Amino acid sequence: MLREIWHSFRLDPYLIYMFHRNVPGYFQLSSSSSNDTLLNFYINSQAYWMLWSYESATVSTNAVLISRISPGRPASYPSLHAHIKRYSSLAGHPLFLAVATVIERTTYIDKFMREQHRRIGLTEQFTGFSHFYLDTPQHHTENAEETLARLSNQSRSASSVLVGLADMMQHLQLLTSVVDAFLSSSFSGNMQGIDSIRRQDAAIKSVGSILRPQVKERFGYVNFVKYRAQNQLTVLFNLLARGDAQANIDLAKAAVHDSTSMKTIAIMTMGFLPATFVAALFAVPSLQWDQPTVIGSRFWVYWAITIPTTILVFIIWIGMMHSRKLLAIAKKISKRNMGKKGRREEVHA
């Protein structure tokens, strides 16, 4: 179906190639035949493709508009359609659709830039690192996690602004190419006897002379917001780093507090341990406190069991602390024994 549309609208095959390759920018193609008065035009504005052919003999334009659907971006066709109706007096000129596109994109850029400017202003107000908010008191919170979360959200917002500004730079480069085409247009020279085209050609150049400085100023505005966004990203990165450092300091303080608590527990244990040991020792049945000989004949059994058990507990503890080293040593010994066994088998063979 698309192939039939291209053919019926007399669109140059190279325009179709650029459409399939998503080539950005503005292009104008003339017919290869000197007798053919057909002109072809191509615009890829990132929001939509506009492809059209212009037949000077019949002063007719056949256009195809393909809109790109992007999440979060408003539909551009209603605005473009309104501008096409508004400038319908230029409908007989080959660049009529280009005029509507430039004005529609300029309106979109202005609206988009106001929103990005507002978002960067909110980020500057949040961080306080801007000459607009030097005297504004900052709101601090004791919750470190909440502060880090807010900093991360502001960093994401500033990053999205930079991405949007890069998109605006592409739009402005497109507008620059189209406006230059307005100023250099000379279609009336190839269309003798068509006074309306001559008048429209002058009107197109007049539009170009008005739009050219406006586009140039928008480049400066985009760079102005871009520098502010980059500055805020640097500030947010430093604030996030400082927040991480403060979190580490808090963890260190908590560790010191825990260490102090453990030391207190250890000291208390040391204070009660001798008395506990003596009380347990005196309660041993082998000590007969009501007899003339307090130490019984089997008191040695207590030490014969206690001392080996204590040694065994320490051995198990040391083994658990150095389990990795012991496993590595065991593997080395096993490999060494396997190697010796293999050599013995070779000798016997």
FIZAKE-30224 format. One record per residue (C-alpha): residue number from 0; residue in three letters; x, y, z. Coordinates in pm, 1 decimal, decimal comma, always signed. Example, Ala and Ser with C-alpha at 12.3 -4.5 7.8 and 13.67 -1.06 7.14 Angstrom:
BEGIN
<torlum:0 lotor:ALA u:+1230,0 v:-450,0 w:+780,0>
<torlum:1 lotor:SER u:+1367,0 v:-106,0 w:+714,0>
# end
This chain:
BEGIN
<torlum:0 lotor:MET u:+0,0 v:+0,0 w:+0,0>
<torlum:1 lotor:LEU u:+279,1 v:+242,4 w:+88,0>
<torlum:2 lotor:ARG u:+450,4 v:+167,9 w:-242,3>
<torlum:3 lotor:GLU u:+130,9 v:+266,5 w:-425,5>
<torlum:4 lotor:ILE u:+112,0 v:+591,4 w:-227,5>
<torlum:5 lotor:TRP u:+474,7 v:+677,0 w:-308,0>
<torlum:6 lotor:HIS u:+412,4 v:+612,0 w:-675,1>
<torlum:7 lotor:SER u:+83,4 v:+803,6 w:-695,0>
<torlum:8 lotor:PHE u:+234,7 v:+1101,9 w:-511,9>
<torlum:9 lotor:ARG u:+538,0 v:+1090,5 w:-743,9>
<torlum:10 lotor:LEU u:+782,9 v:+1077,3 w:-455,4>
<torlum:11 lotor:ASP u:+1145,9 v:+1022,2 w:-545,0>
<torlum:12 lotor:PRO u:+1271,3 v:+670,6 w:-450,1>
<torlum:13 lotor:TYR u:+1565,1 v:+826,4 w:-266,7>
<torlum:14 lotor:LEU u:+1322,4 v:+994,3 w:-27,3>
<torlum:15 lotor:ILE u:+1181,6 v:+651,2 w:+49,7>
<torlum:16 lotor:TYR u:+1533,9 v:+527,8 w:+116,9>
<torlum:17 lotor:MET u:+1596,8 v:+815,5 w:+361,0>
<torlum:18 lotor:PHE u:+1265,9 v:+743,7 w:+533,9>
<torlum:19 lotor:HIS u:+1353,3 v:+377,9 w:+587,8>
<torlum:20 lotor:ARG u:+1700,0 v:+476,1 w:+715,4>
<torlum:21 lotor:ASN u:+1548,3 v:+742,6 w:+945,4>
<torlum:22 lotor:VAL u:+1779,7 v:+1009,5 w:+805,0>
<torlum:23 lotor:PRO u:+1732,9 v:+1331,1 w:+1008,3>
<torlum:24 lotor:GLY u:+1717,4 v:+1678,6 w:+855,6>
<torlum:25 lotor:TYR u:+1579,5 v:+1861,4 w:+553,5>
<torlum:26 lotor:PHE u:+1644,3 v:+1771,8 w:+188,4>
<torlum:27 lotor:GLN u:+1525,6 v:+1899,5 w:-147,7>
<torlum:28 lotor:LEU u:+1557,3 v:+1693,4 w:-464,4>
<torlum:29 lotor:SER u:+1510,0 v:+1823,0 w:-817,0>
<torlum:30 lotor:SER u:+1406,0 v:+1608,8 w:-1109,6>
<torlum:31 lotor:SER u:+1686,5 v:+1453,7 w:-1311,2>
<torlum:32 lotor:SER u:+1505,6 v:+1543,9 w:-1632,8>
<torlum:33 lotor:SER u:+1532,8 v:+1900,2 w:-1760,3>
<torlum:34 lotor:ASN u:+1179,8 v:+1880,4 w:-1901,3>
<torlum:35 lotor:ASP u:+1028,4 v:+1762,6 w:-1574,8>
<torlum:36 lotor:THR u:+926,7 v:+2038,3 w:-1331,8>
<torlum:37 lotor:LEU u:+878,1 v:+1803,4 w:-1036,8>
<torlum:38 lotor:LEU u:+1039,9 v:+1884,8 w:-701,2>
<torlum:39 lotor:ASN u:+1067,2 v:+1651,7 w:-400,6>
<torlum:40 lotor:PHE u:+1112,8 v:+1749,2 w:-36,2>
<torlum:41 lotor:TYR u:+1192,3 v:+1555,6 w:+280,5>
<torlum:42 lotor:ILE u:+1177,8 v:+1659,5 w:+648,7>
<torlum:43 lotor:ASN u:+1247,2 v:+1439,2 w:+948,1>
<torlum:44 lotor:SER u:+1176,4 v:+1647,0 w:+1258,5>
<torlum:45 lotor:GLN u:+1213,7 v:+1361,4 w:+1513,7>
<torlum:46 lotor:ALA u:+838,6 v:+1400,5 w:+1581,1>
<torlum:47 lotor:TYR u:+721,8 v:+1312,5 w:+1228,5>
<torlum:48 lotor:TRP u:+831,0 v:+1266,6 w:+869,2>
<torlum:49 lotor:MET u:+700,4 v:+1501,0 w:+601,0>
<torlum:50 lotor:LEU u:+753,9 v:+1393,0 w:+239,7>
<torlum:51 lotor:TRP u:+600,6 v:+1585,6 w:-46,6>
<torlum:52 lotor:SER u:+627,7 v:+1645,3 w:-417,0>
<torlum:53 lotor:TYR u:+553,8 v:+1973,5 w:-593,5>
<torlum:54 lotor:GLU u:+447,9 v:+1993,8 w:-957,2>
<torlum:55 lotor:SER u:+520,4 v:+2346,3 w:-1084,6>
<torlum:56 lotor:ALA u:+323,9 v:+2296,3 w:-1404,0>
<torlum:57 lotor:THR u:+1,0 v:+2243,5 w:-1210,4>
<torlum:58 lotor:VAL u:+107,9 v:+2426,0 w:-891,0>
<torlum:59 lotor:SER u:+5,7 v:+2121,8 w:-686,7>
<torlum:60 lotor:THR u:+151,2 v:+1959,6 w:-376,6>
<torlum:61 lotor:ASN u:+112,2 v:+1593,7 w:-276,1>
<torlum:62 lotor:ALA u:+230,8 v:+1521,8 w:+77,0>
<torlum:63 lotor:VAL u:+266,1 v:+1227,6 w:+313,0>
<torlum:64 lotor:LEU u:+282,6 v:+1288,3 w:+688,6>
<torlum:65 lotor:ILE u:+400,2 v:+1000,7 w:+909,8>
<torlum:66 lotor:SER u:+378,4 v:+1078,2 w:+1280,1>
<torlum:67 lotor:ARG u:+612,0 v:+917,6 w:+1530,1>
<torlum:68 lotor:ILE u:+452,5 v:+804,1 w:+1855,3>
<torlum:69 lotor:SER u:+681,0 v:+876,4 w:+2151,5>
<torlum:70 lotor:PRO u:+592,4 v:+808,5 w:+2518,6>
<torlum:71 lotor:GLY u:+539,3 v:+1130,3 w:+2710,5>
<torlum:72 lotor:ARG u:+538,9 v:+1348,1 w:+2398,0>
<torlum:73 lotor:PRO u:+212,5 v:+1511,4 w:+2284,4>
<torlum:74 lotor:ALA u:+78,4 v:+1441,7 w:+1937,2>
<torlum:75 lotor:SER u:+217,3 v:+1697,2 w:+1691,0>
<torlum:76 lotor:TYR u:-35,9 v:+1659,7 w:+1408,9>
<torlum:77 lotor:PRO u:-312,6 v:+1881,9 w:+1558,0>
<torlum:78 lotor:SER u:-68,6 v:+2170,9 w:+1601,8>
<torlum:79 lotor:LEU u:+81,2 v:+2118,8 w:+1255,8>
<torlum:80 lotor:HIS u:-264,3 v:+2106,9 w:+1098,3>
<torlum:81 lotor:ALA u:-355,1 v:+2435,8 w:+1269,0>
<torlum:82 lotor:HIS u:-44,9 v:+2606,4 w:+1128,2>
<torlum:83 lotor:ILE u:-111,6 v:+2467,0 w:+779,8>
<torlum:84 lotor:LYS u:-457,9 v:+2627,0 w:+789,6>
<torlum:85 lotor:ARG u:-318,9 v:+2951,2 w:+931,4>
<torlum:86 lotor:TYR u:-64,9 v:+2994,2 w:+651,0>
<torlum:87 lotor:SER u:-282,0 v:+2857,1 w:+372,2>
<torlum:88 lotor:SER u:-218,3 v:+3176,6 w:+172,2>
<torlum:89 lotor:LEU u:+123,7 v:+3028,7 w:+86,5>
<torlum:90 lotor:ALA u:-25,2 v:+2697,2 w:-29,9>
<torlum:91 lotor:GLY u:+88,5 v:+2745,6 w:-387,5>
<torlum:92 lotor:HIS u:+456,3 v:+2768,5 w:-294,4>
<torlum:93 lotor:PRO u:+681,7 v:+2458,0 w:-288,1>
<torlum:94 lotor:LEU u:+802,2 v:+2541,3 w:+65,6>
<torlum:95 lotor:PHE u:+455,6 v:+2597,9 w:+209,6>
<torlum:96 lotor:LEU u:+467,6 v:+2278,4 w:+419,6>
<torlum:97 lotor:ALA u:+820,0 v:+2360,9 w:+532,8>
<torlum:98 lotor:VAL u:+695,8 v:+2696,7 w:+666,3>
<torlum:99 lotor:ALA u:+421,9 v:+2525,5 w:+866,7>
<torlum:100 lotor:THR u:+672,8 v:+2270,8 w:+998,7>
<torlum:101 lotor:VAL u:+923,3 v:+2534,9 w:+1111,8>
<torlum:102 lotor:ILE u:+662,2 v:+2739,6 w:+1294,3>
<torlum:103 lotor:GLU u:+506,5 v:+2429,7 w:+1455,1>
<torlum:104 lotor:ARG u:+846,2 v:+2304,4 w:+1573,7>
<torlum:105 lotor:THR u:+941,1 v:+2649,2 w:+1701,1>
<torlum:106 lotor:THR u:+623,0 v:+2659,1 w:+1908,9>
<torlum:107 lotor:TYR u:+698,2 v:+2312,2 w:+2043,7>
<torlum:108 lotor:ILE u:+1058,0 v:+2407,3 w:+2132,3>
<torlum:109 lotor:ASP u:+941,9 v:+2715,9 w:+2322,3>
<torlum:110 lotor:LYS u:+689,3 v:+2513,9 w:+2523,5>
<torlum:111 lotor:PHE u:+938,4 v:+2236,6 w:+2593,6>
<torlum:112 lotor:MET u:+1212,9 v:+2477,9 w:+2699,5>
<torlum:113 lotor:ARG u:+986,2 v:+2655,8 w:+2945,1>
<torlum:114 lotor:GLU u:+919,7 v:+2323,5 w:+3116,7>
<torlum:115 lotor:GLN u:+1291,1 v:+2231,1 w:+3130,0>
<torlum:116 lotor:HIS u:+1375,9 v:+2575,6 w:+3263,2>
<torlum:117 lotor:ARG u:+1117,7 v:+2529,1 w:+3538,3>
<torlum:118 lotor:ARG u:+1252,6 v:+2185,7 w:+3632,6>
<torlum:119 lotor:ILE u:+1611,5 v:+2309,8 w:+3657,9>
<torlum:120 lotor:GLY u:+1487,5 v:+2599,7 w:+3869,1>
<torlum:121 lotor:LEU u:+1329,6 v:+2352,5 w:+4111,8>
<torlum:122 lotor:THR u:+1655,4 v:+2157,3 w:+4129,6>
<torlum:123 lotor:GLU u:+1849,5 v:+2476,5 w:+4200,4>
<torlum:124 lotor:GLN u:+1600,5 v:+2566,1 w:+4471,0>
<torlum:125 lotor:PHE u:+1643,8 v:+2219,7 w:+4623,3>
<torlum:126 lotor:THR u:+2025,8 v:+2229,5 w:+4627,0>
<torlum:127 lotor:GLY u:+2063,5 v:+2602,6 w:+4693,9>
<torlum:128 lotor:PHE u:+2369,0 v:+2613,7 w:+4464,1>
<torlum:129 lotor:SER u:+2255,0 v:+2896,9 w:+4239,4>
<torlum:130 lotor:HIS u:+2281,2 v:+3273,2 w:+4261,6>
<torlum:131 lotor:PHE u:+1900,1 v:+3279,9 w:+4239,0>
<torlum:132 lotor:TYR u:+1867,3 v:+3095,3 w:+4572,7>
<torlum:133 lotor:LEU u:+2178,2 v:+3190,8 w:+4770,5>
<torlum:134 lotor:ASP u:+1972,0 v:+3356,9 w:+5044,0>
<torlum:135 lotor:THR u:+1700,3 v:+3091,7 w:+5053,1>
<torlum:136 lotor:PRO u:+1713,6 v:+2876,0 w:+5371,1>
<torlum:137 lotor:GLN u:+1764,3 v:+2509,2 w:+5298,6>
<torlum:138 lotor:HIS u:+1541,6 v:+2238,7 w:+5443,6>
<torlum:139 lotor:HIS u:+1745,8 v:+1961,0 w:+5601,2>
<torlum:140 lotor:THR u:+1618,5 v:+1629,8 w:+5726,7>
<torlum:141 lotor:GLU u:+1769,8 v:+1396,7 w:+5983,2>
<torlum:142 lotor:ASN u:+1671,2 v:+1092,0 w:+5778,5>
<torlum:143 lotor:ALA u:+1977,1 v:+1013,6 w:+5565,9>
<torlum:144 lotor:GLU u:+1791,2 v:+764,0 w:+5346,6>
<torlum:145 lotor:GLU u:+1520,6 v:+1018,2 w:+5265,9>
<torlum:146 lotor:THR u:+1781,7 v:+1279,8 w:+5177,6>
<torlum:147 lotor:LEU u:+1967,8 v:+1039,5 w:+4947,4>
<torlum:148 lotor:ALA u:+1640,7 v:+939,7 w:+4779,8>
<torlum:149 lotor:ARG u:+1551,8 v:+1304,0 w:+4712,7>
<torlum:150 lotor:LEU u:+1899,7 v:+1371,7 w:+4575,7>
<torlum:151 lotor:SER u:+1869,4 v:+1071,0 w:+4345,1>
<torlum:152 lotor:ASN u:+1532,3 v:+1193,6 w:+4215,6>
<torlum:153 lotor:GLN u:+1671,5 v:+1540,2 w:+4148,1>
<torlum:154 lotor:SER u:+1972,2 v:+1387,7 w:+3970,7>
<torlum:155 lotor:ARG u:+1740,2 v:+1182,7 w:+3749,8>
<torlum:156 lotor:SER u:+1537,8 v:+1494,0 w:+3671,1>
<torlum:157 lotor:ALA u:+1847,5 v:+1695,8 w:+3575,0>
<torlum:158 lotor:SER u:+1973,0 v:+1409,1 w:+3357,3>
<torlum:159 lotor:SER u:+1640,8 v:+1390,3 w:+3172,7>
<torlum:160 lotor:VAL u:+1660,4 v:+1765,9 w:+3113,4>
<torlum:161 lotor:LEU u:+2000,5 v:+1723,3 w:+2947,1>
<torlum:162 lotor:VAL u:+1862,2 v:+1449,3 w:+2721,4>
<torlum:163 lotor:GLY u:+1570,9 v:+1674,3 w:+2626,0>
<torlum:164 lotor:LEU u:+1808,3 v:+1963,1 w:+2550,8>
<torlum:165 lotor:ALA u:+2011,0 v:+1740,2 w:+2318,4>
<torlum:166 lotor:ASP u:+1684,9 v:+1664,4 w:+2135,6>
<torlum:167 lotor:MET u:+1615,2 v:+2038,1 w:+2109,4>
<torlum:168 lotor:MET u:+1957,8 v:+2094,5 w:+1955,7>
<torlum:169 lotor:GLN u:+1866,7 v:+1849,6 w:+1679,3>
<torlum:170 lotor:HIS u:+1540,1 v:+2032,3 w:+1623,4>
<torlum:171 lotor:LEU u:+1719,7 v:+2366,4 w:+1599,3>
<torlum:172 lotor:GLN u:+1972,9 v:+2229,8 w:+1350,4>
<torlum:173 lotor:LEU u:+1681,6 v:+2114,6 w:+1134,6>
<torlum:174 lotor:LEU u:+1516,1 v:+2455,7 w:+1160,6>
<torlum:175 lotor:THR u:+1842,2 v:+2624,9 w:+1062,7>
<torlum:176 lotor:SER u:+1863,3 v:+2416,8 w:+745,0>
<torlum:177 lotor:VAL u:+1502,3 v:+2488,9 w:+650,7>
<torlum:178 lotor:VAL u:+1528,7 v:+2863,2 w:+721,9>
<torlum:179 lotor:ASP u:+1843,8 v:+2880,4 w:+509,3>
<torlum:180 lotor:ALA u:+1641,1 v:+2717,8 w:+231,4>
<torlum:181 lotor:PHE u:+1379,1 v:+2991,7 w:+273,2>
<torlum:182 lotor:LEU u:+1637,8 v:+3264,9 w:+230,8>
<torlum:183 lotor:SER u:+1798,3 v:+3103,3 w:-72,6>
<torlum:184 lotor:SER u:+1474,7 v:+3002,6 w:-246,1>
<torlum:185 lotor:SER u:+1444,9 v:+3109,0 w:-610,5>
<torlum:186 lotor:PHE u:+1156,0 v:+2902,8 w:-739,6>
<torlum:187 lotor:SER u:+1000,8 v:+3201,1 w:-918,7>
<torlum:188 lotor:GLY u:+1294,4 v:+3205,9 w:-1159,6>
<torlum:189 lotor:ASN u:+1194,3 v:+2865,4 w:-1291,9>
<torlum:190 lotor:MET u:+826,2 v:+2953,5 w:-1315,0>
<torlum:191 lotor:GLN u:+796,1 v:+3238,7 w:-1560,9>
<torlum:192 lotor:GLY u:+458,9 v:+3408,6 w:-1579,0>
<torlum:193 lotor:ILE u:+337,8 v:+3294,5 w:-1241,2>
<torlum:194 lotor:ASP u:+308,0 v:+3616,7 w:-1044,1>
<torlum:195 lotor:SER u:+158,8 v:+3447,8 w:-736,8>
<torlum:196 lotor:ILE u:+467,6 v:+3228,3 w:-699,4>
<torlum:197 lotor:ARG u:+690,2 v:+3536,0 w:-717,6>
<torlum:198 lotor:ARG u:+490,7 v:+3706,7 w:-442,5>
<torlum:199 lotor:GLN u:+493,1 v:+3393,1 w:-229,4>
<torlum:200 lotor:ASP u:+865,8 v:+3353,0 w:-287,4>
<torlum:201 lotor:ALA u:+917,7 v:+3702,4 w:-142,6>
<torlum:202 lotor:ALA u:+689,6 v:+3617,4 w:+148,4>
<torlum:203 lotor:ILE u:+885,2 v:+3298,1 w:+218,2>
<torlum:204 lotor:LYS u:+1211,4 v:+3493,8 w:+225,5>
<torlum:205 lotor:SER u:+1051,7 v:+3745,4 w:+459,0>
<torlum:206 lotor:VAL u:+948,4 v:+3461,9 w:+692,1>
<torlum:207 lotor:GLY u:+1302,0 v:+3326,0 w:+676,1>
<torlum:208 lotor:SER u:+1455,7 v:+3662,9 w:+764,2>
<torlum:209 lotor:ILE u:+1228,5 v:+3681,7 w:+1069,3>
<torlum:210 lotor:LEU u:+1286,0 v:+3324,5 w:+1184,2>
<torlum:211 lotor:ARG u:+1662,9 v:+3313,7 w:+1137,0>
<torlum:212 lotor:PRO u:+1756,6 v:+3536,9 w:+1436,4>
<torlum:213 lotor:GLN u:+1488,4 v:+3367,1 w:+1645,7>
<torlum:214 lotor:VAL u:+1639,3 v:+3025,5 w:+1580,7>
<torlum:215 lotor:LYS u:+1985,7 v:+3162,5 w:+1661,5>
<torlum:216 lotor:GLU u:+1861,7 v:+3302,8 w:+1993,2>
<torlum:217 lotor:ARG u:+1705,1 v:+2968,5 w:+2081,7>
<torlum:218 lotor:PHE u:+2044,8 v:+2803,5 w:+2041,4>
<torlum:219 lotor:GLY u:+2170,9 v:+3038,6 w:+2310,4>
<torlum:220 lotor:TYR u:+1872,2 v:+2967,8 w:+2532,7>
<torlum:221 lotor:VAL u:+1924,1 v:+2592,0 w:+2504,5>
<torlum:222 lotor:ASN u:+2291,9 v:+2630,1 w:+2594,8>
<torlum:223 lotor:PHE u:+2197,2 v:+2854,3 w:+2890,2>
<torlum:224 lotor:VAL u:+1966,1 v:+2589,2 w:+3037,6>
<torlum:225 lotor:LYS u:+2216,5 v:+2316,6 w:+2947,6>
<torlum:226 lotor:TYR u:+2498,1 v:+2480,3 w:+3147,2>
<torlum:227 lotor:ARG u:+2268,4 v:+2520,0 w:+3446,8>
<torlum:228 lotor:ALA u:+2163,6 v:+2153,6 w:+3423,0>
<torlum:229 lotor:GLN u:+2526,3 v:+2038,8 w:+3400,6>
<torlum:230 lotor:ASN u:+2615,7 v:+2252,2 w:+3701,6>
<torlum:231 lotor:GLN u:+2330,2 v:+2102,6 w:+3903,8>
<torlum:232 lotor:LEU u:+2433,8 v:+1750,1 w:+3807,1>
<torlum:233 lotor:THR u:+2783,8 v:+1821,7 w:+3938,8>
<torlum:234 lotor:VAL u:+2637,5 v:+1965,3 w:+4259,6>
<torlum:235 lotor:LEU u:+2405,4 v:+1666,6 w:+4304,0>
<torlum:236 lotor:PHE u:+2691,7 v:+1423,0 w:+4247,9>
<torlum:237 lotor:ASN u:+2895,9 v:+1598,2 w:+4517,4>
<torlum:238 lotor:LEU u:+2598,1 v:+1602,7 w:+4753,9>
<torlum:239 lotor:LEU u:+2538,9 v:+1231,5 w:+4694,6>
<torlum:240 lotor:ALA u:+2906,6 v:+1162,2 w:+4763,0>
<torlum:241 lotor:ARG u:+2887,4 v:+1369,3 w:+5080,2>
<torlum:242 lotor:GLY u:+2571,5 v:+1182,1 w:+5180,6>
<torlum:243 lotor:ASP u:+2748,1 v:+848,8 w:+5131,1>
<torlum:244 lotor:ALA u:+3042,0 v:+973,6 w:+5338,4>
<torlum:245 lotor:GLN u:+2805,4 v:+1089,3 w:+5613,9>
<torlum:246 lotor:ALA u:+2633,6 v:+749,3 w:+5607,0>
<torlum:247 lotor:ASN u:+2974,7 v:+580,8 w:+5648,8>
<torlum:248 lotor:ILE u:+3053,4 v:+813,1 w:+5938,1>
<torlum:249 lotor:ASP u:+2722,7 v:+723,3 w:+6102,6>
<torlum:250 lotor:LEU u:+2799,4 v:+354,0 w:+6055,7>
<torlum:251 lotor:ALA u:+3142,3 v:+404,3 w:+6209,8>
<torlum:252 lotor:LYS u:+2986,1 v:+584,6 w:+6507,7>
<torlum:253 lotor:ALA u:+2736,2 v:+301,1 w:+6547,7>
<torlum:254 lotor:ALA u:+3019,7 v:+48,2 w:+6534,0>
<torlum:255 lotor:VAL u:+3210,2 v:+241,1 w:+6802,4>
<torlum:256 lotor:HIS u:+2897,2 v:+246,9 w:+7016,5>
<torlum:257 lotor:ASP u:+2851,1 v:-128,2 w:+6970,5>
<torlum:258 lotor:SER u:+3217,5 v:-183,1 w:+7054,7>
<torlum:259 lotor:THR u:+3175,2 v:+19,7 w:+7375,0>
<torlum:260 lotor:SER u:+2869,4 v:-186,5 w:+7467,0>
<torlum:261 lotor:MET u:+3056,5 v:-511,6 w:+7405,6>
<torlum:262 lotor:LYS u:+3347,2 v:-385,1 w:+7614,0>
<torlum:263 lotor:THR u:+3108,5 v:-302,4 w:+7898,5>
<torlum:264 lotor:ILE u:+2957,7 v:-650,7 w:+7879,3>
<torlum:265 lotor:ALA u:+3306,1 v:-804,6 w:+7879,6>
<torlum:266 lotor:ILE u:+3411,9 v:-601,8 w:+8183,8>
<torlum:267 lotor:MET u:+3094,8 v:-700,2 w:+8370,0>
<torlum:268 lotor:THR u:+3156,2 v:-1064,2 w:+8279,6>
<torlum:269 lotor:MET u:+3514,6 v:-1038,9 w:+8406,1>
<torlum:270 lotor:GLY u:+3383,8 v:-899,3 w:+8732,9>
<torlum:271 lotor:PHE u:+3139,3 v:-1182,3 w:+8795,0>
<torlum:272 lotor:LEU u:+3338,6 v:-1468,6 w:+8636,8>
<torlum:273 lotor:PRO u:+3576,8 v:-1537,6 w:+8931,4>
<torlum:274 lotor:ALA u:+3293,9 v:-1543,5 w:+9180,9>
<torlum:275 lotor:THR u:+3086,2 v:-1767,4 w:+8951,0>
<torlum:276 lotor:PHE u:+3378,6 v:-2004,7 w:+8903,3>
<torlum:277 lotor:VAL u:+3451,1 v:-2024,0 w:+9275,6>
<torlum:278 lotor:ALA u:+3082,2 v:-2080,4 w:+9355,4>
<torlum:279 lotor:ALA u:+3058,4 v:-2359,4 w:+9097,2>
<torlum:280 lotor:LEU u:+3383,7 v:-2513,1 w:+9220,3>
<torlum:281 lotor:PHE u:+3275,1 v:-2509,4 w:+9583,7>
<torlum:282 lotor:ALA u:+2948,2 v:-2678,8 w:+9483,9>
<torlum:283 lotor:VAL u:+3131,7 v:-2980,5 w:+9341,5>
<torlum:284 lotor:PRO u:+3032,5 v:-3293,6 w:+9544,1>
<torlum:285 lotor:SER u:+3398,1 v:-3396,6 w:+9563,7>
<torlum:286 lotor:LEU u:+3453,5 v:-3110,6 w:+9806,0>
<torlum:287 lotor:GLN u:+3310,9 v:-3221,1 w:+10142,0>
<torlum:288 lotor:TRP u:+3288,3 v:-2910,5 w:+10354,2>
<torlum:289 lotor:ASP u:+3139,2 v:-3096,9 w:+10652,8>
<torlum:290 lotor:GLN u:+3428,8 v:-3341,6 w:+10674,1>
<torlum:291 lotor:PRO u:+3774,4 v:-3288,6 w:+10824,9>
<torlum:292 lotor:THR u:+3924,9 v:-3361,5 w:+10481,8>
<torlum:293 lotor:VAL u:+3752,9 v:-3122,5 w:+10243,9>
<torlum:294 lotor:ILE u:+3903,9 v:-3255,0 w:+9917,8>
<torlum:295 lotor:GLY u:+3766,6 v:-3598,6 w:+9841,6>
<torlum:296 lotor:SER u:+3964,7 v:-3886,0 w:+9694,3>
<torlum:297 lotor:ARG u:+3790,8 v:-3847,9 w:+9352,3>
<torlum:298 lotor:PHE u:+3836,7 v:-3472,3 w:+9310,3>
<torlum:299 lotor:TRP u:+4088,4 v:-3542,5 w:+9035,6>
<torlum:300 lotor:VAL u:+3803,6 v:-3668,4 w:+8810,9>
<torlum:301 lotor:TYR u:+3673,2 v:-3308,2 w:+8784,4>
<torlum:302 lotor:TRP u:+4004,1 v:-3183,2 w:+8644,6>
<torlum:303 lotor:ALA u:+4054,8 v:-3493,6 w:+8430,4>
<torlum:304 lotor:ILE u:+3731,5 v:-3409,3 w:+8240,7>
<torlum:305 lotor:THR u:+3740,5 v:-3027,5 w:+8257,2>
<torlum:306 lotor:ILE u:+4091,8 v:-2971,2 w:+8122,4>
<torlum:307 lotor:PRO u:+4061,2 v:-3191,7 w:+7806,0>
<torlum:308 lotor:THR u:+3713,7 v:-3053,7 w:+7736,6>
<torlum:309 lotor:THR u:+3843,3 v:-2695,6 w:+7757,5>
<torlum:310 lotor:ILE u:+4132,1 v:-2779,6 w:+7525,0>
<torlum:311 lotor:LEU u:+3890,5 v:-2944,2 w:+7279,9>
<torlum:312 lotor:VAL u:+3666,6 v:-2634,4 w:+7276,3>
<torlum:313 lotor:PHE u:+3965,4 v:-2412,5 w:+7192,3>
<torlum:314 lotor:ILE u:+4077,7 v:-2651,0 w:+6917,8>
<torlum:315 lotor:ILE u:+3730,4 v:-2645,4 w:+6759,5>
<torlum:316 lotor:TRP u:+3722,6 v:-2263,6 w:+6779,0>
<torlum:317 lotor:ILE u:+4066,4 v:-2233,4 w:+6615,5>
<torlum:318 lotor:GLY u:+3957,3 v:-2480,4 w:+6344,0>
<torlum:319 lotor:MET u:+3647,6 v:-2275,1 w:+6267,5>
<torlum:320 lotor:MET u:+3848,4 v:-1953,1 w:+6250,3>
<torlum:321 lotor:HIS u:+4104,0 v:-2103,8 w:+6009,1>
<torlum:322 lotor:SER u:+3878,9 v:-2349,0 w:+5824,1>
<torlum:323 lotor:ARG u:+3972,8 v:-2214,3 w:+5478,5>
<torlum:324 lotor:LYS u:+4344,6 v:-2245,6 w:+5541,2>
<torlum:325 lotor:LEU u:+4300,0 v:-2595,2 w:+5682,8>
<torlum:326 lotor:LEU u:+4094,7 v:-2703,0 w:+5378,5>
<torlum:327 lotor:ALA u:+4362,5 v:-2565,5 w:+5144,8>
<torlum:328 lotor:ILE u:+4633,8 v:-2755,9 w:+5334,6>
<torlum:329 lotor:ALA u:+4423,1 v:-3073,5 w:+5323,1>
<torlum:330 lotor:LYS u:+4381,2 v:-3039,4 w:+4944,8>
<torlum:331 lotor:LYS u:+4755,3 v:-2991,9 w:+4896,0>
<torlum:332 lotor:ILE u:+4831,1 v:-3301,8 w:+5106,9>
<torlum:333 lotor:SER u:+4568,3 v:-3500,9 w:+4914,2>
<torlum:334 lotor:LYS u:+4716,5 v:-3398,2 w:+4578,5>
<torlum:335 lotor:ARG u:+5065,8 v:-3480,1 w:+4701,0>
<torlum:336 lotor:ASN u:+4957,3 v:-3826,0 w:+4817,3>
<torlum:337 lotor:MET u:+4778,8 v:-3887,9 w:+4487,0>
<torlum:338 lotor:GLY u:+5096,1 v:-3792,4 w:+4299,9>
<torlum:339 lotor:LYS u:+5310,0 v:-4025,9 w:+4511,1>
<torlum:340 lotor:LYS u:+5059,4 v:-4310,7 w:+4460,9>
<torlum:341 lotor:GLY u:+5066,3 v:-4255,5 w:+4083,1>
<torlum:342 lotor:ARG u:+5446,1 v:-4263,5 w:+4071,6>
<torlum:343 lotor:ARG u:+5450,2 v:-4586,2 w:+4273,8>
<torlum:344 lotor:GLU u:+5209,4 v:-4749,0 w:+4033,5>
<torlum:345 lotor:GLU u:+5430,4 v:-4643,8 w:+3740,4>
<torlum:346 lotor:VAL u:+5736,2 v:-4793,2 w:+3911,2>
<torlum:347 lotor:HIS u:+5557,2 v:-5122,5 w:+3975,6>
<torlum:348 lotor:ALA u:+5435,2 v:-5127,6 w:+3617,1>
# end
